[in-house]
Amino acid sequence: MTMLSGSTFDLKRAHAAISVVRQLDLSRVSIDEIKVILAPAIEGRIVSAPILDPGTSVFRARIVTRPSHISELSHPPATVAPMGRVNRSGAPVLYCSASREGALFEVNPTVSDTVVIAEWKTTAPMVVNHVGYSQNAFNDLGSRRTHGSWANRPVDEPGGPEHGEVTDFLATTFVRRIAPGETADFYKISIAIAEALFAQDLFHGLMYPTIAMAANSDNVAIKAAFADQHLEFVKAEFFRVDAVREMGFEVLPLDVAKEVDNDGALKWKGRPNQLTVTQDRPLILTAENGRWVARDVSGCIVEPD
């Protein structure tokens, strides 16, 4: 965790900037114009920036037929990268989640969709700024959480109550759900906020609550350069969605890949993960936190292979 600050914070100017932003006709302004207007609400803020340790797992899901190349699991090329909550068109980031479940919720599959969930681990410390962590933002999303972020790292604002007012505006604005049929103009303001918070080279990503999961998990948008250099492929799991529930999905595992060849082609096993049980390797299965866990006779967890 590192503490970062800017120039002297001016609460009066910050309030004036927020007032202007709230009244903007987003169809008539550009991202860069919003950033200029928003600047007084950013300058002088003090933040605690989490540093995610090497070996941190991140997950990304896609609704696709079974992919053949690892590039299909990563961020899109700049030539086809669409505008998103964090990025402009043509400026890709790798949108990831802290959990497999969060990644699946983000793509919102329907029955019979096939989905791949890829897992990577970081190979270097990842410095992330954050947005979306205020109680009002959690309330707006119907979250049950009250505090914390990835791995329960605190994301408090050390700058005092006046900084907290600005934090709450940024948080509630950034995580606002887009209504069906609403134009993508809203992304102009979320992108302006994101760029103001993590465009500098000292940040590798932007962390925020998983909106599709009512802020009960976390996402991180990772800069493409960091993702290309410091993410190590772990595995890709291929599923079919068999049912959609109010709070989750029923999926059928179809295949798994844990290796790629020298050209980046995924080496699919032709089967899902499975436990191997033999007479000389008995396993003990117990239900823990809603899932079955296998352990050997020494009590060590045995993962499917």
C-alpha positions as CSV (number, residue, x, y, z in Angstrom):
1,M,0.0,0.0,0.0
2,T,1.3,3.4,-0.9
3,M,0.1,6.9,0.0
4,L,-0.3,9.4,-2.9
5,S,-1.2,13.0,-2.9
6,G,-1.3,15.9,-5.3
7,S,-1.4,19.7,-4.9
8,T,-3.4,21.5,-2.2
9,F,-7.0,20.4,-2.1
10,D,-9.7,23.1,-2.6
11,L,-13.1,21.9,-1.4
12,K,-14.9,25.0,-2.8
13,R,-13.5,24.5,-6.3
14,A,-14.2,20.7,-6.0
15,H,-17.8,21.4,-5.2
16,A,-18.2,23.8,-8.1
17,A,-16.7,21.2,-10.5
18,I,-19.0,18.5,-9.2
19,S,-22.0,20.8,-9.6
20,V,-21.1,21.5,-13.3
21,V,-20.5,17.8,-14.1
22,R,-23.9,16.8,-12.7
23,Q,-25.6,19.2,-15.1
24,L,-23.7,18.3,-18.2
25,D,-25.5,17.1,-21.4
26,L,-23.2,14.2,-22.0
27,S,-24.2,14.0,-25.7
28,R,-22.7,17.4,-26.2
29,V,-19.3,17.2,-24.4
30,S,-16.2,15.2,-25.0
31,I,-14.2,13.1,-22.6
32,D,-11.4,15.6,-22.6
33,E,-13.8,18.5,-21.8
34,I,-15.2,16.5,-18.8
35,K,-11.7,15.9,-17.5
36,V,-10.9,19.6,-17.6
37,I,-14.1,20.4,-15.7
38,L,-13.5,17.6,-13.2
39,A,-9.9,18.4,-12.5
40,P,-10.5,20.6,-9.3
41,A,-12.3,17.6,-7.8
42,I,-9.2,15.4,-8.4
43,E,-6.3,17.8,-7.7
44,G,-5.0,17.6,-4.1
45,R,-6.7,14.4,-3.2
46,I,-4.9,11.9,-1.0
47,V,-5.4,8.2,-1.7
48,S,-4.2,4.9,-0.3
49,A,-3.2,2.9,-3.4
50,P,-3.2,-0.9,-2.9
51,I,-0.2,-2.8,-4.2
52,L,-1.4,-6.3,-5.3
53,D,1.4,-8.8,-4.7
54,P,2.9,-11.0,-7.4
55,G,0.9,-14.2,-7.6
56,T,-2.4,-12.4,-7.4
57,S,-5.1,-14.3,-9.5
58,V,-7.3,-12.5,-11.9
59,F,-10.1,-13.9,-14.0
60,R,-11.8,-12.9,-17.3
61,A,-14.8,-14.5,-18.9
62,R,-16.0,-14.4,-22.5
63,I,-19.1,-15.7,-24.2
64,V,-17.6,-17.6,-27.1
65,T,-17.2,-20.9,-28.8
66,R,-14.1,-22.8,-27.6
67,P,-11.2,-20.4,-28.4
68,S,-8.1,-21.8,-30.0
69,H,-5.5,-19.1,-29.2
70,I,-4.6,-17.4,-26.0
71,S,-4.9,-14.0,-27.6
72,E,-8.7,-14.6,-27.7
73,L,-8.7,-14.5,-23.9
74,S,-6.8,-11.3,-23.4
75,H,-7.7,-7.7,-24.2
76,P,-8.8,-6.9,-27.7
77,P,-6.5,-5.3,-30.3
78,A,-6.6,-1.5,-30.3
79,T,-8.2,-1.5,-33.8
80,V,-11.4,-3.2,-32.5
81,A,-11.4,-2.2,-28.8
82,P,-14.9,-0.7,-28.0
83,M,-15.6,2.0,-25.5
84,G,-16.0,0.6,-22.0
85,R,-16.5,1.9,-18.5
86,V,-12.8,2.6,-18.1
87,N,-11.4,2.9,-21.7
88,R,-12.0,4.9,-24.8
89,S,-12.5,3.2,-28.2
90,G,-9.2,2.1,-29.5
91,A,-7.5,2.1,-26.1
92,P,-7.9,-1.4,-24.7
93,V,-7.6,-2.5,-21.1
94,L,-7.9,-6.0,-19.7
95,Y,-11.1,-6.2,-17.6
96,C,-10.6,-8.8,-14.9
97,S,-12.3,-9.9,-11.8
98,A,-11.1,-11.1,-8.4
99,S,-13.1,-14.4,-8.7
100,R,-14.4,-16.8,-11.3
101,E,-17.9,-16.0,-10.1
102,G,-17.4,-12.3,-10.6
103,A,-16.1,-12.8,-14.1
104,L,-19.1,-14.9,-15.0
105,F,-21.5,-12.3,-13.7
106,E,-19.8,-9.6,-15.7
107,V,-20.6,-11.2,-19.0
108,N,-24.2,-12.0,-18.0
109,P,-24.7,-15.2,-20.0
110,T,-28.0,-16.8,-20.9
111,V,-29.1,-20.4,-21.1
112,S,-27.1,-22.5,-23.7
113,D,-24.3,-19.9,-24.0
114,T,-20.8,-21.3,-23.9
115,V,-18.4,-19.4,-21.8
116,V,-14.6,-19.5,-21.2
117,I,-13.1,-18.3,-18.0
118,A,-9.4,-17.6,-18.1
119,E,-7.2,-17.3,-15.0
120,W,-3.9,-15.5,-14.9
121,K,-1.4,-14.7,-12.0
122,T,0.6,-11.5,-11.8
123,T,4.3,-11.8,-11.9
124,A,5.1,-8.3,-10.6
125,P,3.7,-6.0,-8.0
126,M,0.6,-4.2,-9.4
127,V,-0.2,-0.7,-8.2
128,V,-3.8,0.1,-8.5
129,N,-5.9,3.2,-7.8
130,H,-9.5,2.7,-6.9
131,V,-13.0,4.1,-7.3
132,G,-16.5,3.0,-6.2
133,Y,-15.8,2.3,-2.6
134,S,-18.2,4.4,-0.7
135,Q,-21.2,3.4,1.4
136,N,-23.6,5.3,-0.8
137,A,-22.2,3.5,-3.9
138,F,-22.7,0.1,-2.1
139,N,-26.2,1.1,-1.2
140,D,-27.0,2.1,-4.8
141,L,-25.9,-1.3,-6.0
142,G,-27.7,-3.2,-3.2
143,S,-24.5,-4.6,-1.8
144,R,-24.1,-6.3,1.6
145,R,-20.5,-5.2,2.0
146,T,-19.6,-2.2,4.2
147,H,-15.8,-1.9,3.8
148,G,-12.7,-3.2,2.2
149,S,-11.6,-4.2,-1.3
150,W,-9.5,-6.9,-2.9
151,A,-8.2,-9.3,-0.2
152,N,-9.7,-6.9,2.4
153,R,-7.2,-4.2,1.7
154,P,-8.5,-0.9,3.0
155,V,-9.4,1.8,0.5
156,D,-10.1,4.6,2.9
157,E,-9.5,8.2,2.0
158,P,-6.9,9.6,4.4
159,G,-7.7,13.2,3.4
160,G,-10.6,13.7,5.9
161,P,-14.3,14.3,5.5
162,E,-14.0,16.9,2.8
163,H,-12.1,14.4,0.6
164,G,-14.8,11.8,1.5
165,E,-17.5,14.0,-0.1
166,V,-15.6,14.0,-3.4
167,T,-14.9,10.3,-3.1
168,D,-18.6,9.6,-2.7
169,F,-19.4,11.6,-5.9
170,L,-16.8,9.8,-7.9
171,A,-17.8,6.4,-6.5
172,T,-21.6,6.7,-7.0
173,T,-21.1,8.2,-10.5
174,F,-18.6,5.6,-11.7
175,V,-20.5,2.5,-10.6
176,R,-23.9,3.7,-11.8
177,R,-25.8,1.0,-13.7
178,I,-26.7,1.7,-17.3
179,A,-30.4,1.2,-17.9
180,P,-31.5,-1.0,-20.8
181,G,-31.7,1.2,-23.9
182,E,-29.6,4.0,-22.4
183,T,-26.9,5.4,-24.7
184,A,-23.2,4.8,-24.1
185,D,-22.7,8.6,-23.5
186,F,-22.5,7.8,-19.8
187,Y,-19.2,6.1,-20.4
188,K,-17.8,9.5,-21.2
189,I,-17.9,10.5,-17.6
190,S,-16.8,7.2,-16.2
191,I,-13.8,7.2,-18.6
192,A,-13.0,10.8,-17.6
193,I,-13.0,9.7,-14.0
194,A,-10.9,6.6,-14.7
195,E,-8.3,8.4,-16.7
196,A,-8.0,11.1,-14.1
197,L,-7.4,8.4,-11.5
198,F,-5.0,5.9,-13.2
199,A,-3.7,7.3,-16.5
200,Q,-0.3,8.2,-14.9
201,D,2.5,5.7,-15.4
202,L,2.8,4.9,-11.7
203,F,-0.5,3.0,-11.8
204,H,-1.0,-0.3,-13.5
205,G,-4.7,-0.6,-13.1
206,L,-8.0,0.7,-11.6
207,M,-9.8,-1.3,-9.0
208,Y,-13.6,-1.0,-8.5
209,P,-16.5,-3.1,-7.2
210,T,-18.1,-5.6,-9.5
211,I,-21.3,-3.8,-10.5
212,A,-22.9,-6.9,-12.0
213,M,-22.4,-8.7,-8.6
214,A,-23.9,-5.9,-6.5
215,A,-20.4,-4.8,-5.4
216,N,-19.9,-8.0,-3.5
217,S,-16.7,-8.7,-5.4
218,D,-14.1,-6.6,-7.2
219,N,-12.9,-5.9,-10.7
220,V,-9.6,-4.5,-11.9
221,A,-9.0,-2.9,-15.3
222,I,-5.4,-3.6,-16.1
223,K,-3.4,-1.5,-18.5
224,A,-2.6,-3.5,-21.7
225,A,1.2,-3.1,-21.4
226,F,1.2,-4.5,-17.8
227,A,-1.1,-7.3,-18.8
228,D,1.1,-8.3,-21.8
229,Q,4.3,-8.2,-19.7
230,H,3.3,-9.3,-16.2
231,L,0.4,-11.8,-16.4
232,E,1.2,-15.5,-16.5
233,F,-1.5,-17.8,-18.0
234,V,-2.8,-20.4,-15.5
235,K,-5.7,-22.1,-17.2
236,A,-8.9,-21.6,-19.2
237,E,-12.1,-23.4,-18.4
238,F,-14.9,-23.9,-20.9
239,F,-18.5,-24.2,-19.8
240,R,-22.0,-24.4,-21.0
241,V,-24.7,-22.4,-19.1
242,D,-27.6,-24.7,-18.3
243,A,-29.6,-22.5,-16.0
244,V,-29.7,-18.8,-14.9
245,R,-30.8,-18.2,-11.3
246,E,-31.5,-14.9,-9.5
247,M,-28.2,-15.1,-7.7
248,G,-26.1,-17.3,-9.9
249,F,-25.7,-19.8,-12.8
250,E,-25.7,-23.5,-13.3
251,V,-22.9,-24.5,-15.6
252,L,-21.7,-27.7,-17.2
253,P,-17.9,-28.0,-17.4
254,L,-16.8,-29.0,-20.9
255,D,-13.1,-28.7,-21.3
256,V,-10.0,-27.2,-19.7
257,A,-6.6,-25.9,-21.0
258,K,-3.6,-25.4,-18.8
259,E,-0.9,-25.0,-21.4
260,V,-0.2,-23.1,-24.6
261,D,2.3,-24.0,-27.3
262,N,5.1,-21.8,-28.6
263,D,2.7,-20.1,-31.0
264,G,0.1,-19.3,-28.3
265,A,-2.3,-22.1,-29.3
266,L,-4.3,-23.4,-26.3
267,K,-3.8,-27.1,-25.5
268,W,-7.3,-28.3,-24.6
269,K,-7.5,-31.6,-22.8
270,G,-10.8,-32.6,-24.4
271,R,-12.4,-33.0,-21.0
272,P,-13.1,-30.9,-17.9
273,N,-11.0,-31.1,-14.8
274,Q,-11.5,-34.4,-12.9
275,L,-10.4,-36.0,-9.7
276,T,-8.4,-39.2,-10.0
277,V,-9.2,-41.7,-7.3
278,T,-7.2,-44.9,-6.9
279,Q,-6.8,-47.5,-4.1
280,D,-3.4,-46.0,-3.1
281,R,-4.8,-42.4,-3.2
282,P,-8.0,-42.3,-1.3
283,L,-9.7,-38.9,-1.0
284,I,-12.0,-37.4,1.6
285,L,-14.8,-35.1,0.2
286,T,-16.4,-32.5,2.4
287,A,-18.9,-29.7,1.7
288,E,-17.4,-26.3,2.6
289,N,-18.8,-22.9,1.8
290,G,-21.2,-24.2,-0.8
291,R,-18.7,-26.4,-2.7
292,W,-17.2,-29.8,-2.4
293,V,-13.5,-29.9,-1.4
294,A,-11.3,-33.0,-1.8
295,R,-8.5,-33.7,0.6
296,D,-5.9,-36.5,0.8
297,V,-5.3,-38.6,4.0
298,S,-2.9,-35.9,5.2
299,G,-5.6,-33.2,5.0
300,C,-4.1,-31.4,2.0
301,I,-6.5,-30.1,-0.6
302,V,-6.4,-32.0,-3.9
303,E,-7.4,-29.9,-6.9
304,P,-9.0,-31.6,-10.0
305,D,-6.7,-32.1,-12.9
